[in-house]
Amino acid sequence: MISRKKFLYSSAPLLTVPLFLEQCGTHPRLPGPDGADPIQNARSNGMSDPILIAINVGITAPNSHNTQPWKFRIISPLEMILYVDEKRILPVTDPPVRQVHISQGTFLELLSIGASQLGYSAKIELFPEGTYPSIEPGKKPVAHVQLVKDASAPDSLYSMVAERHTNRAEYEGPMISPAEIEKVEADAGAGYTKRVAIYGEDMKPYLPLMNSAMELETMTYRLSDETRGWFRFSDREIQEKRDGLGLPDQGVTGFTRWMIETFFLSREPEKFHDPANNKLFLERYKKKIDSARALYYWSTSSNTIVDWVKTGRDYARFQLALMKAGLRMHPLSQILQEFPEMDDLRAKFEKISGVRAPGKIQMIVRIGRSDYKYFTPRRSAKDMIV
């Protein structure tokens, strides 16, 4: 019997050229005409109110599992209220909804950057009705946003919005230098969080923990089954649902993607959780982790819901500045998650990082170089308005 791995890597001649190109392709992030640039896309889709155009920029932000956990109440052409979409949270792997609130921050930062292109500044009031416990997302607003005319120069990071993507491919090329990170930080500007870069040999204690964290999540049925619910198993499903995860955003494309989607992976729990499939995934993931050219994390001195949102804003700006420098990044969120199975690994991670309660490392990424490009799709902004 031929092994799964050998079958995957030895059967390339079976794939026709048109099918291969289909499996390599990417699509514009936003639905409708001019799907790359969100301002042009908004106008092409009939949006004229500045707040709607700014929202259309905001929804291109990075977010947990591409759940797009946002909903909006429009107050006027210049004003809206942001809520968590409680139907798009991750209660198993993100029980305190911390990552979902980081995703609220990334949205707000991209919205603010987009507003600057329209001649406005975004006046953002966080939690205008007060904060709320994690069991009540969506009941109170995350933010009240009002656009105010502003003659200041537009935010230069908008130039990278259309190109922004999370790159989960294997990285290559030289290691990242401190000078490169310093340039990125200067372009990102001062932020709310403490930011730390880890280079070269200093990464060695961290990388095995990252691999162990992903292995734990993958091999624990109740955790990986939440991902199964958000996984999209074909290009047709990706384009129809326009959310969630798929093989292309994991850096799997071409022949390998076709083979996995055709023969090995499906929504059926038995196939999705198949030990052989999991083993192959983890082998590929380890290569990605080990290809890190630097690590980078964001920490806060406390761990409140406000910290989470402000971390998201810092994270979004840094990613745009990183893209501007020709670099890419991939979040390694598993080690930071608060479900009980991760407690021991997270404690080891906190020990070597020196960040412990009440402080919290909110996000950690690997940084590197890659030519791979894939844009995870977004739903229509109009579908997020309540």
Secondary structure, 3 states (H helix, E strand, C coil): CCCHHHHHHHCHHHCCHHHHHHHHCCCCCCCCCCCCCHHHHHHHCCCCCHHHHHHHHHCCCCCHHHCCCEEEEEEECCEEEEEECHHHCCCCCCCCCHHHHHHHHHHHHHHHHHHHHCCEEEEEEECCCCCCCCCCCCCCCCEEEEEEECCCCCCHHHHHCCCCCCCCCCCECCCCCHHHHHHHHHHHCCCCCEEEEECHHHHCCHHHHHHHHHHHHHHCHHHHHHHHHHECCCHHHHHHHCCCECCHHHCCCHHHHHHHHHHHCCCCHHHHCCHHHHHHHHHHHHHHHHCCCEEEEEEECCCCHHHHHHHHHHHHHHHHHHHHCCCEEEECHHHHCCCHHHHHHHHHHHHHHCCCCCCEEEEEEEEEECCCCCCCCCCCHHHHEC
